[in-house]
């Protein structure tokens, strides 16, 4: 089964700063795994190393048994690794459909925009079919023709997730999707992401500060603090961990568990 991502001894140093210090992390096929911790804990650096946006100082990464530690990000994407970002990187003046088509073609070279806008024949008709199917799965069918910049923030975040999914990844890394959402939007987004993961048998690794979302949708959770792995386990394990509460959750985790 595909969608098995393993990072072993992940270490990233910037001069005298250690952003990730010997971190082990695993996303098993079909799992939703949370990566949480205070601001500055090293979560996004970990994502960047896993996806190839930054080079490891030491450690190794495998995807479905293949060592991808030093592959460029584009090759990792072709192997099935996709990600979103803290700030949605969308073309606000283009429609949802056009953004998704661009996501489908972003590794195809300089002709991507021309191809994405339907000027390349049968291959583009196939791409449009895939895009429409994923838009429906992500609840975006009714806004396919709308300019992305006119949509609510939560919908824009789902457009970015959909744009990553059009690459048909086996592992999706989602970076703080709930930032800027209210609790209702965040809960809806989390439930939708969990359903999409199950339906597509797609593994997910998610960074998120919304405690309730993480506890409700994740199979397992890793907690980083000062670049080191503080704890890992099921949501129940994390709720019960006194070190995690002291370092990160405070009373929030107790409230979320009620």
Order of alpha helices (4+ residues) and beta strands (2+ residues): beta-beta-beta-alpha-beta-beta-alpha-beta-alpha-alpha-alpha-alpha-beta-alpha-beta-alpha-beta-beta-alpha-alpha
